[in-house]
């Protein structure tokens, strides 16, 4: 069994679905079910004994110790995090508590559990920390490799950088068998509709306008969530302990180019776009170099962006019952 934190969130839920399909190994899913956590994303596993769900917080040390004692997971995949940049600008406290303090508590509980394992189980155990390319800051040209110094520019990315460094320290100081991945912008099904692609798609489906920051010149590398979860699984199984691996999709688009693609998919024009004041500290461009994970583990992004985006648009058309209550509850 593996322990997945934040498994009711966008990437975590997709990881669990893909992991069970590929390996069949049971998953213990710990999620606090805050606003972005949604068990409906895992409704297909409702009666599946391989999926054990526990509602709880990664900051609850007593709960973590109980789960370790009862289930003795052989690995941890740590997704649980506050992740929306705009929310971090207006309310950074939750990001510090979850991303830094929560990660610290999880690491401490994991270390205690790991120290009590026999030597062979210690060697086989893995803690995998899921991070973001935003910890690197912004890059005008070229791509970041894993040696790039961290220069985060938002409270969100700063809190994730802090959690990265904490995780790394537990490998360096305590020898905990640990790895880290940093991904580019994800897209796919079950994506909470505050993020740009699901927000724009669902608004346009409902004949509503979409907000575009500034001139829309900010550039992002887009990664299908299935490619991301596959990359994580590769690192979890065969990645080297103490290492960081970038996972990217290889499709860089300006936000205004992405907007045009979404307008085209919805049969709308630019009259549906409202220019809004740019985000504070808005990073201009993200781009990760995936040479390391490609060379060591054979990773390649497999989902062509045009195909993936078309599938996502259709998924939101077909799954109004999933996203409409979320938008109503969050007043999006």
C-alpha positions, 0 to 999 in steps of 0.5 A: 500500500502507498499513502497519497496525501491530497488524493481528492484534489486534481492531480492527486485524484488523477494519480490514484486513478492511474496508479490503480489502473497501472499497478493495482496496488492499494492506496490510502488516500488522506485528504482534508476535503477543503474547497478544492478537494472533491471525492466525486472525482473518485466516484468510480472507486466508491466500492473498490477495496483498493482505495481507502479514504481518510478525511484528515489534515497532514498537520495532524500528527496523531492521525498520521502516526495512527495511519502509519501504525495501522496501514504501514504504507511502503511509500508516500506521494505528497500532493496535499497543498494550497496551490492557487496563486491569487488566493495566496496573494490575498490570504497567504496564511493558509499556504504557510500552514499547509505547504510548510507546516503541514509538510514538516509535520508529515515529514516528522511522522514519516521519519518516526515511522521509517526509523522503526522499520527493519533495514530492508523495509527502510531501504525500500521505503520512498517519500515523494514530494510533488512540487511546481516549476513556480519555485524557480521564479521566471525565466526570459529565455531557455529552460530551467534544469534542476540545479537552478536556484529557487527564486519564487515570486508569489506567496504560493511559490515561496511556500512550495519552495520552503516545502521543497527545501524541508523535504530535501533536508530530511534526505540530507540530514536523516537519510530518508529515502526521498525524491522531488518532482517539479511540474509545469502547468497541468491540465486535464479532467477533474481540475478545480474551475478556478484555474485558467483552462477549466474556468475559461471552458466552463464560462464559455460553455455557459456563454459567459465572459472570461478574464485575461490578465493584462495583455496575455503575454505570460508564457506557460508550458502545458502538461497533461495530467496523465503525463504528469502522473506517469512521470511521478510513478516513474520517479517513485519506482525508479528515481534516485533517492535525494534527486529532483526531476523536472516534468514538463509537457513541451507546449509553451503558449502565451496566455492570449494564444491559449485563450484563442484556442479555448475561444475556438473550441467553444465557438466564441470570439474575442468579445467574450474576453475581458481584460483585467488588471494584471496579477501582482508579481506575475511571472512572465515565463515558465519553462522546464528542462526535462533532459534529466528525467528523459535520460534517466527514466525514459520519460516523454510527454505522450499526450499531444496538446491539441488532442488533450485540450479537445478532450478536456473541453469535451470532458467539461461539456459532458460533466456539468454535474461535477463542476457546476456545484463547485463553481456555485459554492466558490462563486466563480 
